[in-house]
Amino acid sequence: MDTYHTLNDVLVNLFRDIMDIEQKAIVSQEFKDITSNDIHVIEAIGLSEPKNMSTIAKKLSVTVGTLTIAMNSLVKKGYVLRERGQEDRRVVYISLSEKGRRAYEHHSRFHQEMINGVISALEPDEINALVKALEKLNQWFRTFQPKE
């Protein structure tokens, strides 16, 4: 197989496989009602101070309208809390409930296992090369503008 087809195959399959494995890893008896999209919203909210919707939407590269749909579901499922601002009641602050915090930690453990598994399969020079290549790949994807 030539370089183009090899890279295409690896990137497409790697993305799909990571998403599939992540979905299977986050679903447990406690978190059987959660989706990959939900967990990424939970991750964007994080464990620190409450965030407004715009901040979370920007972090996820989605519109506030799109985020609102996901947020409604997460509030209903008990993962997220909404609170009005004390100074400006129009501002809504989002934070994780206790259940949301447990889901965040559960997902974080999956990522830790994934990274530890990758690192354990590689030699130190391979790890350095992989990090360097992935940083460049990440930069390219973040600046990529599809042709219309």
N, C-alpha and C positions, 0 to 999 in steps of 0.2 A: 504494500500500500504506500502511496506517495505521502509526502509531508502534509499536503492540504487535507487529504481524506483522513489521515491519521488524527490530525488536530481536530478536524470537524467531528469525527467520531468520538474522540475523547471528551471534548468540551460538551457536546450535546448529551452524551451518556452520563458524564460526571454531574452535570447540573440536574438531570432527571433523577439520577440515583441518590444524590444528596437530598433532594426534596422528598423522595419516597422514603428513604431511611429516616429522615427527620420526622416525617409524619408518623411513621410507625413508632419511633422512639418517644414522641411526646404523648401519644395516646396510652393511657394507663387506666386503671379502675377509677382513680380520682379525677383524671382529666379526659374522660371518654367523649366529652362534648366539645373538644377544642380542635381547631384546624391549624394548618401551618400559617395561614394568614393571621389568625387570632394570636398565635404565639409571637409573630413578628411585631404585631401592634403592642403586645405586652412587653416585649423586649425594648421597643422604642420608648415606652412610658418609663421603664426602668424603676429602680428602687429608691432613687433620690427624691428630691422635692417634687411636688405636683407640677405638671406642665399644662400649658394651654393647648388647645387643639391645633393651632397654627404651627407651633413648635414640633408637635408630634407628626403632623402631616408633612412638614418639610423634611424631617428626618427619614420618613418613609417614601418621599418623593411621590406623594399623592395629593389630591385636592382635599380640602376640609370637608367637602360634601361626601366624597368617597370614604373618608375616615369616619364620618358621622354614622354611616351605615354599619361599619364594623364596630364602632363604639357602642351603638345601641345594643347590638348582639352581646358584646362583652359585659355590659352593665346587666343585661337580663340574665346572663349565665352566672353572674356574681364574681367576675374577675376584676372589675374596674369600678371605681367610685368617681362620681361627678360632684363637684362642689362649686358653688358660685363664689366669686371673689368678694372679699370683705369690703374693699374700697370701691370696686366697680362691679356691681351685680351682673353686668352684661357679660363679664369674662367668666368662662367655665374652666375650672382646673380639674385635671384628670390625674388620678393616682391609682395604684393597685390596691385591691382589697387583700385580705390575708390569703384568700384562695389564689388571687393573682400573683402574690409574692411567692407562694409555693410553686405555681406553674412556672414562674420566671426561673426559680432555682432548679426545677426539674429540667427545663430546657438548657440551662447553663451547664448542668452536669453532662447532658448529651454532647454539647460542644466540647467540653473538656475531654470526654472519652474519644471523640472524633480526632481531636488534635493529638492527643497522646498516642492513638493508634497510628496516625500518619507518621509522627516523629519516631515511633519505635520501629517502623519498617524501613527507615532510611539511615544512611550514614551521615555524619555531621556535614561533610561537603555537599551531599545531596540536599540536605535540609537548607543550607545556605543558598544553593542554586534554585531550589524550589521557591523559597521566600522571595528572592530577587525576581524571578520570572513571574510569580503571582502578583507582586507589587506593580510590575509593568503592565501585566494583563488587566489588573484592576484599574489602573490609570487610564488605559485605553477605553475600557468599557464605560468609565465615568465621563469621558469626554466625547464618546461616540455620538454622532448625529446621523440618523438614517437619512438616506437620500430619498427625496420625494418623487 
